[in-house]
Amino acid sequence: MPCEQCDNGLYKWGETGGCLYETLEDCQLANDEIEPAYGKPVDFTMHFTKEQMRKLHEEGEVLIEVEGSEEGETMNILFTYDTEREEEEEEEEYSPEEDRIKDSFGKYFDEVIQNIKK
């Protein structure tokens, strides 16, 4: 199934694909790798531009309008990226001082918790 140029200048994969690709090469590269990468047919491919990826990573979300198979049909898809969770995971790392304190008082806190549970 070849890539086809849409009326808006973008490219799509086959007759029913969404107009997602900025260049013919992007369309061909994205779709040439579908079978080997996943080993089974793919129903839909979403290609992000560099600007869309930047926005997703910096702002945590990007709204993409996708053209449907029927003329004039569109769908908005909101992609989100949990930037706060990534920041929380980074903040949870202990410093050597925190580890020393934890080791010193760990047995004491374990004993207190055991007494509370009784």
Secondary structure as a PSIPRED ss2 file (coil, helix, strand):
# PSIPRED VFORMAT (PSIPRED V4.0)

   1 M C   1.000  0.000  0.000
   2 P C   1.000  0.000  0.000
   3 C E   0.000  0.000  1.000
   4 E E   0.000  0.000  1.000
   5 Q E   0.000  0.000  1.000
   6 C C   1.000  0.000  0.000
   7 D C   1.000  0.000  0.000
   8 N C   1.000  0.000  0.000
   9 G C   1.000  0.000  0.000
  10 L C   1.000  0.000  0.000
  11 Y E   0.000  0.000  1.000
  12 K E   0.000  0.000  1.000
  13 W E   0.000  0.000  1.000
  14 G C   1.000  0.000  0.000
  15 E C   1.000  0.000  0.000
  16 T C   1.000  0.000  0.000
  17 G C   1.000  0.000  0.000
  18 G C   1.000  0.000  0.000
  19 C C   1.000  0.000  0.000
  20 L C   1.000  0.000  0.000
  21 Y E   0.000  0.000  1.000
  22 E C   1.000  0.000  0.000
  23 T C   1.000  0.000  0.000
  24 L H   0.000  1.000  0.000
  25 E H   0.000  1.000  0.000
  26 D H   0.000  1.000  0.000
  27 C H   0.000  1.000  0.000
  28 Q H   0.000  1.000  0.000
  29 L H   0.000  1.000  0.000
  30 A H   0.000  1.000  0.000
  31 N H   0.000  1.000  0.000
  32 D H   0.000  1.000  0.000
  33 E C   1.000  0.000  0.000
  34 I H   0.000  1.000  0.000
  35 E H   0.000  1.000  0.000
  36 P H   0.000  1.000  0.000
  37 A H   0.000  1.000  0.000
  38 Y H   0.000  1.000  0.000
  39 G C   1.000  0.000  0.000
  40 K C   1.000  0.000  0.000
  41 P C   1.000  0.000  0.000
  42 V C   1.000  0.000  0.000
  43 D C   1.000  0.000  0.000
  44 F C   1.000  0.000  0.000
  45 T C   1.000  0.000  0.000
  46 M C   1.000  0.000  0.000
  47 H C   1.000  0.000  0.000
  48 F C   1.000  0.000  0.000
  49 T C   1.000  0.000  0.000
  50 K H   0.000  1.000  0.000
  51 E H   0.000  1.000  0.000
  52 Q H   0.000  1.000  0.000
  53 M H   0.000  1.000  0.000
  54 R H   0.000  1.000  0.000
  55 K H   0.000  1.000  0.000
  56 L H   0.000  1.000  0.000
  57 H H   0.000  1.000  0.000
  58 E H   0.000  1.000  0.000
  59 E H   0.000  1.000  0.000
  60 G C   1.000  0.000  0.000
  61 E E   0.000  0.000  1.000
  62 V E   0.000  0.000  1.000
  63 L E   0.000  0.000  1.000
  64 I E   0.000  0.000  1.000
  65 E E   0.000  0.000  1.000
  66 V E   0.000  0.000  1.000
  67 E E   0.000  0.000  1.000
  68 G C   1.000  0.000  0.000
  69 S C   1.000  0.000  0.000
  70 E C   1.000  0.000  0.000
  71 E C   1.000  0.000  0.000
  72 G C   1.000  0.000  0.000
  73 E C   1.000  0.000  0.000
  74 T E   0.000  0.000  1.000
  75 M E   0.000  0.000  1.000
  76 N E   0.000  0.000  1.000
  77 I E   0.000  0.000  1.000
  78 L E   0.000  0.000  1.000
  79 F E   0.000  0.000  1.000
  80 T E   0.000  0.000  1.000
  81 Y C   1.000  0.000  0.000
  82 D C   1.000  0.000  0.000
  83 T H   0.000  1.000  0.000
  84 E H   0.000  1.000  0.000
  85 R H   0.000  1.000  0.000
  86 E H   0.000  1.000  0.000
  87 E H   0.000  1.000  0.000
  88 E H   0.000  1.000  0.000
  89 E H   0.000  1.000  0.000
  90 E H   0.000  1.000  0.000
  91 E H   0.000  1.000  0.000
  92 E C   1.000  0.000  0.000
  93 E C   1.000  0.000  0.000
  94 Y C   1.000  0.000  0.000
  95 S C   1.000  0.000  0.000
  96 P H   0.000  1.000  0.000
  97 E H   0.000  1.000  0.000
  98 E H   0.000  1.000  0.000
  99 D H   0.000  1.000  0.000
 100 R H   0.000  1.000  0.000
 101 I H   0.000  1.000  0.000
 102 K H   0.000  1.000  0.000
 103 D H   0.000  1.000  0.000
 104 S H   0.000  1.000  0.000
 105 F H   0.000  1.000  0.000
 106 G H   0.000  1.000  0.000
 107 K H   0.000  1.000  0.000
 108 Y H   0.000  1.000  0.000
 109 F H   0.000  1.000  0.000
 110 D H   0.000  1.000  0.000
 111 E H   0.000  1.000  0.000
 112 V H   0.000  1.000  0.000
 113 I H   0.000  1.000  0.000
 114 Q H   0.000  1.000  0.000
 115 N H   0.000  1.000  0.000
 116 I H   0.000  1.000  0.000
 117 K H   0.000  1.000  0.000
 118 K C   1.000  0.000  0.000
